[in-house]
Amino acid sequence: MTQTKIFGHQNPDTDTITSALVTADIEQQLGNDAVARRLGEVNPETQYALDHFGVEAPAMLEPLEDDAPVILVDHNEFQQSAENIENAEILKVYDHHRISNFRTESPLYYRAEPVGCTATILKKIYAENDLTISREMAGLMLSAIISDTLLFKSPTTTEEDRKAAEALRETAEVDLEEYGIEMLKAGASTSDKSAEALITGDAKTFEMGERSTRIAQVNVVDVDEVFERKEELESAINEQIEKDGYDLFVLVVTDILNSNSRVLALGSHAKSIEKAFDVALDENSAVLEGVVSRKKQVVPQITKALS
């Protein structure tokens, strides 16, 4: 039987990488031949978590053949997934995002829950199947929850995420607050990143009505450090718009300490940001008070404004 490949979305974040590894562990404990893969480079935050718990990053996904068996984690929208995903055999999905642009020819196991992180769902899978959670897998799931909830400051955080993190902390043998802050800081420096890296490192494409929207997010401790390079960022964004035909490109720069964001919006529908957030763009930019979650506080608002 062909080995099942498990992977998350393009431009992988901590939840995507760790959920692929954790799901592979679950499948292997269930007696299935499965392996984790990734669709992009590992970011510094994720690498910090992998190094801390002594786990190697998944290898890059090879080109998918038709009918290749796959399991999707942390995403379901085909434009965010692997090439040829529409011709693969999707066996399972574990996700916590909206369901969009998704269809299969055959029945499958689909698990989507309105929690802050895919790892919160995966912890339940271990319990439901009476499987063992190793220190390494507990650490990876804990890291994912910290990342996706911004150490429980994001409005996407649920009580289930908090309870899962507390239980995983014991198995992972770390101080939750201390480890969480150090991990988030590891991914927050931008001085050594190119403008292209900043706008592509954690970026997703969304089809919003008839409009193609690209939303990139960068978590930082110093927003001004990013916007000092505004002209460079605008040039890189405009290149992406011209190359891929986006109607709107939004860079969300999130202050992980103060829980606010500043956006840079370009494209033919950039003004939709004003309607979406009731703000006025000043030289393509605006501050969004209290906004930290792309999934809950950015995507729905822009979708509504473009509809």
C-alpha positions in Angstrom: 0.0 0.0 0.0 1.3 3.5 -0.9 2.5 5.5 2.1 0.2 8.3 3.2 1.6 11.8 3.2 0.5 14.2 5.9 1.0 18.0 5.4 -0.4 21.4 6.2 -0.7 24.6 4.2 1.9 26.4 2.1 4.2 28.8 3.9 3.9 26.6 7.0 3.6 28.0 10.5 4.2 26.2 13.8 0.7 24.6 14.0 1.1 23.3 10.4 4.5 21.7 10.9 3.9 20.2 14.3 0.4 19.0 13.5 1.8 17.0 10.5 4.4 15.4 12.8 1.9 14.7 15.5 -0.7 13.2 13.1 2.0 11.0 11.6 2.7 9.7 15.2 -1.0 9.0 15.7 -1.3 7.2 12.3 1.8 5.1 13.1 0.5 4.2 16.5 -2.7 3.1 14.8 -0.7 0.8 12.6 -0.8 2.9 9.4 2.1 3.7 7.1 2.2 7.5 7.1 4.8 10.2 7.2 4.8 14.0 7.8 5.8 16.4 5.0 5.9 20.2 4.6 5.1 22.6 1.7 7.7 25.3 2.6 10.6 26.4 4.7 10.5 26.1 8.5 10.3 29.5 10.2 12.5 30.5 13.2 9.7 30.1 15.7 8.9 26.6 14.6 12.6 25.7 14.5 12.9 26.8 18.1 10.2 24.4 19.1 11.7 21.5 17.1 15.1 22.1 18.5 13.8 22.4 22.1 12.1 19.0 21.9 14.7 17.3 19.7 12.5 16.6 16.7 13.6 16.9 13.1 11.5 18.9 10.6 9.5 17.0 8.0 11.0 16.7 4.6 9.6 18.7 1.7 6.6 17.1 -0.1 7.4 15.4 -3.3 5.1 16.0 -6.3 1.8 14.3 -5.7 0.7 11.6 -8.2 -2.9 11.2 -9.1 -4.8 9.2 -6.4 -1.9 9.6 -3.9 -3.3 9.1 -0.3 -3.0 12.2 1.8 -4.1 13.6 5.1 -4.5 17.4 5.4 -3.9 19.3 8.7 -4.5 22.9 9.5 -6.1 23.7 6.2 -8.7 22.6 3.7 -8.8 25.2 0.9 -7.2 23.8 -2.2 -5.4 27.0 -3.2 -3.5 26.8 0.1 -2.5 23.2 -0.4 -0.2 21.1 -2.5 -0.1 21.1 -6.3 -2.4 18.5 -7.8 -4.3 18.2 -4.5 -7.6 18.0 -6.4 -6.5 14.7 -7.9 -5.2 13.2 -4.6 -7.1 10.8 -2.4 -7.8 12.8 0.7 -8.3 10.3 3.5 -8.7 12.7 6.5 -8.7 16.3 7.4 -7.9 17.9 10.8 -8.6 21.6 10.8 -9.9 24.6 12.7 -10.5 27.1 9.8 -13.4 27.9 7.7 -14.4 25.3 5.1 -14.1 26.6 1.5 -13.2 25.4 -2.0 -13.2 21.8 -0.7 -14.7 18.8 -2.4 -13.8 15.1 -2.8 -14.9 12.3 -5.0 -15.0 9.8 -2.1 -16.2 9.9 1.6 -13.5 10.8 4.1 -13.0 11.5 7.8 -13.3 15.2 8.4 -12.7 16.7 11.8 -13.1 20.5 12.1 -13.7 22.3 15.4 -13.9 26.0 16.3 -10.9 25.9 18.6 -7.7 28.0 18.5 -5.4 25.4 17.1 -5.3 22.1 15.2 -3.2 20.6 18.0 -6.1 21.0 20.5 -8.1 18.6 18.2 -5.2 16.2 17.9 -4.8 15.9 21.6 -8.4 14.6 21.7 -7.5 12.0 19.0 -4.8 10.5 21.2 -7.3 10.2 24.1 -10.1 8.8 21.9 -7.9 6.1 20.7 -6.1 5.4 24.0 -2.7 6.3 22.5 0.5 7.4 24.2 1.6 11.0 24.1 5.4 11.2 24.3 7.2 14.3 25.8 8.2 15.2 22.2 4.7 15.1 20.8 3.3 16.9 23.9 5.9 19.6 23.4 5.0 20.1 19.7 1.3 20.3 20.4 1.9 22.8 23.2 4.1 24.9 20.9 1.4 24.9 18.3 -1.3 26.1 20.8 1.0 28.8 22.1 1.7 30.0 18.6 -1.8 30.0 17.3 -3.3 31.7 20.4 -0.4 34.1 20.9 0.0 32.6 24.4 -3.8 32.8 24.9 -4.1 36.5 23.9 -5.8 35.8 20.6 -9.6 36.0 20.5 -9.5 32.6 18.8 -8.5 31.0 22.2 -11.0 28.7 23.7 -11.2 27.0 27.1 -10.4 23.8 25.4 -7.1 25.3 24.2 -6.2 26.4 27.7 -7.0 23.0 29.2 -5.1 21.1 26.5 -2.1 23.4 27.0 -2.0 22.9 30.7 -2.2 19.1 30.4 0.5 19.1 27.7 2.7 21.3 29.7 3.0 18.6 32.4 4.0 16.0 29.9 6.3 18.4 28.0 8.0 19.4 31.3 8.2 23.1 30.6 7.2 26.3 32.3 4.3 27.4 30.0 4.8 31.2 30.3 8.6 31.2 30.1 8.8 28.7 27.3 5.9 30.4 25.4 7.5 33.9 25.5 10.9 32.6 24.4 9.4 30.7 21.5 7.3 33.7 20.3 10.3 36.0 20.6 12.4 33.5 18.5 10.1 34.1 15.6 9.6 37.9 16.1 12.8 39.4 14.8 12.6 40.9 11.3 15.9 42.7 10.9 17.5 39.7 9.2 14.6 39.0 6.8 14.2 40.4 3.3 11.0 42.2 2.2 10.0 39.2 0.2 10.5 36.9 3.2 8.3 39.1 5.3 5.4 39.1 2.8 5.6 35.4 2.0 6.7 33.7 5.2 3.1 33.3 6.6 0.8 34.2 3.7 -2.4 32.7 2.5 -4.6 33.2 -0.6 -8.4 33.5 -0.2 -11.0 33.6 -2.8 -13.5 36.2 -1.6 -16.4 36.4 -4.0 -14.9 37.3 -7.3 -11.7 38.7 -5.7 -8.4 37.0 -5.1 -7.0 38.2 -1.8 -3.6 37.5 -0.3 -3.2 38.1 3.4 0.3 37.8 5.0 0.9 38.1 8.7 4.1 38.9 10.7 4.3 38.6 14.5 6.8 41.1 16.0 7.7 42.9 19.2 8.6 46.1 17.3 6.1 47.2 14.6 8.1 50.2 13.7 11.1 48.0 12.7 9.0 46.6 9.9 7.4 49.9 8.7 10.8 51.6 8.5 11.1 49.5 5.3 7.6 50.5 4.0 8.8 51.4 0.5 10.7 48.2 0.1 7.7 46.2 1.3 5.3 48.0 -1.1 7.6 47.3 -4.0 7.7 43.6 -3.1 4.0 43.5 -2.6 3.3 45.2 -6.0 5.5 42.6 -7.7 3.4 39.8 -6.1 0.2 41.5 -7.2 1.4 41.9 -10.8 2.8 38.4 -10.9 -0.2 36.5 -9.4 -3.1 38.9 -10.2 -4.3 39.6 -6.6 -7.1 42.1 -6.3 -6.0 42.9 -2.7 -2.8 42.2 -0.8 -2.8 42.9 2.9 0.3 42.6 5.2 -0.8 42.4 8.9 2.0 43.3 11.3 1.0 42.1 14.7 2.5 43.3 18.0 2.5 40.2 20.1 3.2 42.2 23.3 0.4 44.8 23.0 -2.1 42.8 20.9 -2.6 45.3 18.1 -1.8 45.2 14.4 -0.9 47.6 11.7 -1.8 46.8 8.1 -0.3 47.7 4.8 -2.9 47.3 2.0 -2.3 47.4 -1.7 -4.1 46.5 -4.9 -7.2 47.6 -6.8 -9.4 46.9 -3.8 -7.2 48.3 -1.0 -9.9 50.7 0.0 -12.0 47.7 1.1 -9.9 47.8 4.3 -11.5 51.0 5.3 -14.9 49.5 5.0 -13.8 46.2 6.7 -12.4 47.9 9.8 -13.9 51.3 9.9 -10.5 53.0 9.6 -8.9 55.5 7.2 -5.9 54.4 5.3 -2.9 56.8 5.5 -0.4 56.1 2.8 -1.9 52.6 2.4 -1.6 51.8 6.1 -3.8 51.8 9.2 -3.6 50.7 12.9 -6.2 48.0 13.9 -6.6 48.2 17.6 -7.1 44.8 19.3 -6.7 42.8 16.1 -4.3 39.8 16.2 -6.1 36.9 14.6 -6.1 36.6 10.8 -8.7 33.8 11.0 -11.2 35.5 13.2 -10.6 39.2 13.0 -9.2 39.8 9.5 -10.5 37.2 6.9 -14.3 37.5 7.8 -14.2 41.3 7.9 -12.5 41.6 4.5 -14.7 38.9 3.0 -17.8 40.8 4.1 -16.4 44.1 2.7 -15.7 42.6 -0.7 -19.0 40.8 -0.9 
